Amino acid sequence: QVQLVESGGGLVQAGGSLRLSCRVSGSTSRINVMAWYRQAPGKQREWVASISEDHFTDYADSVKGRCIVARANAGKTVYLQMNSLKPEDTAVYYCNAIPNLANWGQGTQVTVSS
């Protein structure tokens, strides 16, 4: 069973940066695409960015140009570098595969103050 553990969130002022990490453990041989999602209070979870096994990346329009997704350690670690953060980026951030695995991690809280 694959386990997902996110880390790296925190409180940052608008314009600041954070790097989120996702540790993927367990049987990952069938995982091709990994993605980051976020869920703001009172809103549905939304896709933020994704990266394929061959490092093809894609981003939501809301973060394009401000975020970089990367993977390392044979896909066991996935990063999300977030720059020029805005208050509207405040959310709990999760990683998961695409198609989604059934078990989500606990997420990591990102809070951006204005």
C-alpha positions in Angstrom: 0.0 0.0 0.0 1.3 3.4 -0.9 1.6 6.0 1.8 1.8 9.8 1.2 3.3 12.2 3.7 3.4 15.9 2.9 5.5 18.5 4.7 7.0 22.0 4.3 4.0 24.2 4.9 3.9 27.2 7.1 3.0 30.8 7.6 4.5 33.2 5.1 3.9 36.8 4.1 2.5 37.6 0.7 5.3 37.5 -1.9 7.2 34.9 0.0 8.2 31.3 -0.9 7.8 27.8 0.4 8.9 24.4 -0.8 6.5 21.6 -0.1 7.7 18.0 0.0 5.8 14.7 -0.5 7.3 11.4 0.6 5.9 8.5 -1.3 6.5 5.1 0.3 5.3 1.6 -0.5 4.7 0.0 -3.9 5.1 2.8 -6.4 6.0 0.8 -9.5 2.6 1.5 -11.1 2.6 5.2 -10.4 3.4 7.4 -13.4 1.9 10.8 -12.7 2.2 12.6 -9.3 0.2 15.7 -8.5 -0.3 18.4 -5.9 -3.8 19.4 -4.8 -5.0 22.0 -2.4 -8.2 22.6 -0.4 -9.0 26.0 1.0 -11.6 26.4 3.8 -15.1 26.0 2.5 -13.9 25.0 -1.0 -13.5 21.8 -2.9 -10.1 20.3 -3.3 -8.5 21.5 -6.5 -5.6 20.3 -8.7 -2.5 22.5 -8.6 0.2 20.8 -10.6 1.4 17.5 -11.8 4.5 15.8 -13.1 4.9 12.6 -15.0 7.5 9.9 -14.7 9.4 11.5 -17.6 9.2 14.9 -15.9 6.5 16.4 -18.1 4.8 19.1 -15.9 1.5 20.8 -16.0 0.1 23.6 -13.8 -3.3 25.2 -12.9 -3.7 28.7 -14.4 -3.8 30.0 -10.8 -0.2 29.0 -10.1 1.4 28.9 -13.5 4.6 31.0 -13.5 4.8 30.9 -9.7 5.2 27.3 -8.9 7.6 24.5 -10.0 6.8 20.8 -9.5 9.7 18.3 -9.4 10.4 14.7 -8.5 13.4 12.9 -7.2 14.6 9.6 -5.7 12.9 7.5 -8.5 9.6 9.3 -7.8 9.7 8.7 -4.1 9.9 12.4 -3.4 7.8 15.1 -5.1 8.3 18.8 -4.5 6.3 21.9 -5.1 8.3 25.1 -5.0 5.9 28.0 -4.5 7.0 31.6 -5.2 5.3 35.0 -5.1 2.7 33.5 -2.7 -0.7 35.2 -2.5 -3.3 35.1 0.3 -5.5 33.1 -2.0 -2.9 30.4 -2.0 -3.8 29.7 1.6 -5.0 26.1 1.8 -4.1 22.6 2.9 -1.8 21.1 0.3 -1.9 17.4 -0.6 0.0 15.1 -3.0 -1.5 12.1 -4.7 -1.0 10.1 -7.9 -3.1 10.4 -11.0 -5.4 8.4 -11.0 -5.8 9.2 -7.3 -4.9 6.7 -4.7 -7.6 5.9 -2.2 -5.6 7.0 0.8 -4.7 10.7 1.0 -2.1 12.0 3.3 -2.7 14.4 6.1 -1.7 17.4 4.0 0.4 20.4 4.9 -1.1 23.8 5.8 0.1 26.8 3.9 -1.1 30.2 5.2 -0.2 33.4 3.4 -0.8 36.6 5.2 -1.4 39.9 3.4 
